[in-house]
Amino acid sequence: MTYRDAGVDVGKIRTAQKSIGDIISATHNMISAGKVLSGFGHYAGLVRLGSQTLALHSDGVGTKVLVAQLMNKFDTVGIDCVAMNVNDIICVGAKPVAFIDYIALRQANEKLLEQIAHGLVEGARQSQMAIVGGETAVLPDVIAGEENAFDLAGMVLGTVDGGKPLLGSAIKPGDVVLGVESSGLHSNGYTLARKVLLSKYSVDDNAEHLVQTVGEELLIPTRIYVKPVMELFKKKIAVHGLANITGGSFTKLPRLNKNVQYCLDDLPAPTGIFRQIQVDGNIETGEMYRTFNMGTGFCVIAPKASAEQVIRTFKRYKMGCKAIGRIEKGAGVVATLEGKKKSKL
């Protein structure tokens, strides 16, 4: 099975996104105050306003909300919502400052909202920012499913200290690609993961490669990388690029810098839920690494001289970090999977 078989064609999505980007770029000259520094195509939009550089990003939880509905457990998806936003905005060197959420419900449900709110607050605590508002909408004609059906998204505002964003232009051959461990699937690839696992198991079942039940594994919250990344900036440890490994996995690395090649020769082997999905879905290894984070939720691209400092910083926050590749001359992403020859992702 492939992500496309499950109903998500990443190629078509990217084509559509480019069309949207071309259309909305016309608004960059409409701004009445400040200046747009970076719009569509990176991890966050950047606006220069006076002496401040503001970063903005919006994201949601995706079909992970369907797992929460099956489990009737809603106190962790708020963490995911915050994580999907802040883990992106820090990639441009921004510190998260404020967050707003959007919850769409099939019907009014106070208990559901309270549980979601608890998760949002925990995500904000881990990100050291404030939730300053949001919107709750009851949309029975839009949100399909049972009485606890909902969708969840948010938007984050951040500031870039010193006004100089980190966009990846400094990445060069000889740099090291460092991978930071994920907590699991995070909040991406769930259309394929659900199609594979929930066609064979119920959320209460156990499976060979899982420590918890299928539902519990699928609901593990997305890891938030804000604190260690902010420490890198605070201590002025040299970093050339940051990447949140989400939808499209490692294939998105060139958005940082298209003029170099990302050679990934020490990626983690599929274990746990990734192995379970691969076995049950009979999915090719390359497709797995194009779709899921495969145990690496965040990447830091740094000069060799600062690699050990980066690794130690993440380990202080109990996050495993190690070299998974390097930067070479060329273009695209080349990975060595399962000890075999190099292949393009």
C-alpha positions in Angstrom: 0.0 0.0 0.0 1.1 3.6 -0.6 0.0 7.0 0.7 -1.7 7.6 -2.7 -3.6 4.3 -2.4 -4.9 5.5 1.0 -6.2 8.7 -0.7 -3.4 11.2 -0.3 -1.4 12.1 -3.4 1.5 14.2 -2.2 2.5 15.1 -5.7 -0.9 16.6 -6.5 -1.0 18.4 -3.2 2.3 20.1 -3.9 1.1 21.1 -7.3 -2.0 22.6 -5.8 0.0 24.3 -3.1 2.2 26.0 -5.6 -0.8 27.3 -7.5 -2.2 28.7 -4.2 1.2 30.2 -3.4 1.3 32.0 -6.8 -2.2 33.4 -6.3 -1.7 34.7 -2.7 1.8 36.2 -3.4 -0.1 39.1 -5.1 -1.2 40.2 -1.6 2.4 40.7 -0.4 2.4 44.2 -1.9 -1.0 45.1 -0.3 0.4 45.4 3.2 -0.2 48.8 4.7 2.4 48.5 7.4 5.7 46.6 7.4 7.1 44.3 4.7 6.7 40.7 3.8 10.1 39.0 4.0 9.1 35.4 3.3 5.7 34.1 2.2 4.6 30.7 0.9 7.0 27.8 0.7 8.9 27.8 4.0 8.0 26.7 7.5 6.5 30.0 8.4 5.6 33.4 6.9 7.7 36.3 7.9 6.8 40.0 8.2 9.1 42.8 9.1 7.2 45.4 11.3 9.3 48.2 12.6 12.3 46.7 14.4 10.5 43.4 14.9 10.4 40.4 12.6 7.2 38.4 13.1 6.6 34.8 12.1 3.2 33.2 11.5 2.1 29.7 10.8 -1.1 27.7 10.9 -1.7 23.9 11.1 -4.1 21.3 12.3 -4.1 17.8 13.8 -5.4 16.0 10.6 -7.1 12.6 10.8 -5.6 11.9 14.2 -8.8 13.5 15.5 -10.6 10.4 14.2 -8.5 8.1 16.5 -9.3 10.4 19.4 -13.0 10.0 18.6 -12.7 6.2 18.5 -10.8 6.2 21.8 -13.2 8.8 23.3 -10.1 10.5 24.6 -9.5 14.2 23.8 -6.9 15.5 26.3 -3.8 15.0 24.1 -4.8 16.2 20.6 -4.5 19.8 21.9 -0.8 19.1 22.4 -0.6 17.8 18.9 -2.2 21.0 17.6 0.2 23.2 19.4 3.2 21.0 18.4 2.4 21.1 14.7 2.5 24.8 14.8 5.4 25.6 17.1 7.7 22.9 15.7 7.3 24.6 12.3 7.8 28.2 13.4 11.0 27.5 15.3 12.5 26.3 12.0 12.8 29.9 10.8 14.5 30.9 14.1 11.3 32.3 15.7 10.3 32.1 19.4 6.6 31.2 19.8 4.8 34.0 21.6 1.0 33.6 21.2 -1.4 31.0 19.9 -5.1 30.8 18.9 -7.2 27.7 18.2 -10.1 26.8 16.0 -12.4 24.0 17.0 -15.3 22.8 14.8 -17.8 20.5 16.4 -20.7 18.4 15.1 -22.7 19.4 18.2 -22.1 21.4 21.4 -20.1 19.3 23.8 -18.7 20.9 27.0 -16.7 17.9 28.2 -15.1 17.5 24.8 -14.1 21.1 24.7 -12.6 21.0 28.2 -10.5 18.0 27.4 -9.2 19.6 24.2 -8.4 22.8 26.1 -6.4 20.9 28.7 -4.2 19.5 25.9 -3.8 23.0 24.3 -2.7 24.4 27.7 -0.1 21.6 28.1 1.2 22.2 24.6 1.5 26.0 25.4 3.3 25.2 28.7 5.9 23.1 26.9 6.2 25.9 24.3 6.4 28.7 26.8 3.8 30.8 25.1 0.2 32.1 25.7 -3.1 31.1 24.2 -4.8 34.4 23.6 -8.0 33.4 22.0 -9.7 31.2 19.4 -13.0 30.2 17.8 -15.5 27.4 18.5 -18.0 26.6 15.7 -20.9 24.1 15.8 -21.2 22.9 12.2 -23.5 19.8 12.0 -23.7 20.1 8.2 -19.9 20.1 7.8 -18.5 17.9 10.5 -19.6 14.3 9.8 -19.6 11.4 12.2 -20.7 10.6 15.7 -21.8 13.1 18.3 -18.1 13.6 19.4 -16.9 14.4 15.9 -14.7 17.5 15.6 -11.8 19.1 13.8 -9.0 21.1 15.4 -6.5 23.6 14.1 -4.5 26.6 15.3 -2.2 29.5 14.4 1.0 30.6 16.1 2.7 34.0 16.2 6.4 34.2 16.9 9.2 36.7 17.0 12.7 36.5 15.5 15.3 37.9 18.0 17.7 40.2 16.3 15.4 40.3 13.2 17.4 37.8 11.2 15.5 34.6 10.3 17.1 31.3 9.7 16.1 30.2 6.2 18.8 27.7 5.3 20.9 29.8 2.9 24.0 29.0 5.1 23.7 25.2 4.5 26.8 24.0 2.6 28.7 20.8 1.8 30.4 19.4 4.8 27.6 20.2 7.2 26.2 17.4 9.4 22.5 16.4 9.4 21.5 15.7 13.0 18.2 13.8 13.7 16.2 14.2 16.9 14.0 11.3 17.9 10.2 11.6 17.6 7.7 10.3 20.1 6.0 8.2 17.4 3.9 9.1 14.3 3.4 12.7 15.6 0.5 14.0 13.5 1.3 13.0 9.9 0.6 10.0 7.7 -2.5 9.1 9.7 -4.7 8.5 6.6 -2.3 5.6 5.6 -1.6 4.5 9.2 -5.4 4.2 10.0 -6.1 2.5 6.7 -3.5 -0.2 7.5 -3.9 -0.7 11.2 -7.6 -0.1 11.8 -8.5 -2.5 8.9 -6.9 -5.3 10.9 -7.1 -4.3 14.6 -9.5 -2.4 16.8 -8.1 0.5 18.9 -8.1 -1.8 22.0 -6.0 -4.6 20.3 -2.4 -5.3 20.8 0.0 -6.0 17.9 3.4 -7.7 17.6 5.6 -4.6 17.4 3.6 -2.3 19.7 4.2 -1.7 23.4 0.7 -0.3 24.0 -2.7 -0.9 22.3 -3.1 0.2 18.7 -5.2 3.2 19.9 -2.8 4.2 22.6 0.1 4.1 20.2 -1.7 6.2 17.6 -2.6 8.8 20.2 0.9 9.4 21.6 1.3 13.2 21.5 3.6 14.9 19.1 6.9 15.9 20.7 7.6 19.6 21.1 11.1 20.8 20.3 10.8 24.4 21.4 12.9 24.5 24.5 16.1 22.8 23.2 16.0 24.8 20.0 15.6 28.0 21.9 18.6 27.0 24.0 20.6 26.6 20.8 19.8 30.2 19.8 20.4 31.5 23.3 23.8 30.0 23.5 24.6 31.0 19.9 25.5 27.5 18.9 26.1 27.6 15.1 23.1 26.2 13.2 22.6 26.4 9.5 19.1 25.0 9.1 16.2 23.4 11.0 13.5 21.1 9.7 10.4 19.7 11.2 9.8 16.2 9.8 6.1 16.2 9.0 4.0 15.4 5.9 6.2 14.3 3.1 8.9 13.4 5.7 12.5 13.8 4.5 11.5 14.8 1.0 10.9 18.4 2.3 14.4 19.0 3.4 15.3 20.9 0.1 12.8 23.6 1.1 15.7 24.8 3.3 18.2 25.0 0.5 17.8 23.6 -3.0 21.4 24.1 -4.0 22.8 21.2 -2.0 22.2 17.4 -1.6 21.0 15.9 1.6 22.7 12.5 2.0 21.0 10.5 4.7 23.1 7.4 5.3 22.3 6.5 9.0 18.5 6.8 9.3 16.9 4.7 12.1 15.5 1.3 11.0 11.7 0.9 11.2 10.7 -0.2 14.7 7.6 0.0 16.8 4.6 1.5 15.1 6.5 2.1 11.9 7.5 -1.5 11.6 3.9 -2.5 12.4 2.5 -0.3 9.6 5.1 -1.5 7.2 4.5 -5.2 7.9 0.7 -5.0 8.0 0.5 -2.8 5.0 3.2 -4.5 2.9 4.7 -1.1 2.3 8.0 -0.6 0.5 10.8 0.9 2.7 11.2 3.9 0.4 7.5 4.7 0.7 7.7 4.6 4.5 10.6 7.1 4.6 8.7 9.4 2.1 5.5 9.3 4.3 6.4 8.9 8.0 9.1 10.5 10.2 10.4 7.0 11.0 11.6 7.9 14.4 13.2 11.2 13.5 10.9 14.1 14.3 13.2 17.0 13.8 16.5 17.7 12.0 19.3 20.2 12.7 21.8 21.0 10.0 25.0 22.3 11.5 28.7 22.7 10.9 30.8 19.7 12.1 32.3 21.9 14.8 29.0 22.5 16.6 27.5 19.0 16.1 28.4 17.7 19.6 27.0 20.8 21.3 23.7 20.3 19.4 23.6 16.7 20.5 24.3 17.5 24.1 21.7 20.2 24.1 18.9 17.9 23.0 20.0 15.2 25.4 19.7 17.6 28.3 16.0 17.6 27.5 15.9 13.8 27.3 15.7 13.8 23.5 18.0 11.5 21.6 20.0 13.2 18.9 22.6 11.8 16.5 24.1 12.3 13.1 22.0 10.8 10.3 23.7 12.2 7.3 25.6 15.0 5.7 25.4 17.8 3.1 27.2 17.3 -0.2 27.3 19.0 -3.6 24.3 18.3 -5.8 20.5 18.5 -5.2 17.6 16.6 -3.7 17.5 13.9 -1.0 19.4 10.7 -1.2 19.0 8.0 1.4 20.7 4.7 2.2 17.9 2.4 3.4 18.4 -0.9 5.2 22.1 -0.9 4.4 21.4 -1.1 0.6 22.5 1.3 -2.2 21.5 4.9 -2.2 18.1 5.9 -3.5 16.4 9.2 -4.1 13.5 10.0 -1.8 
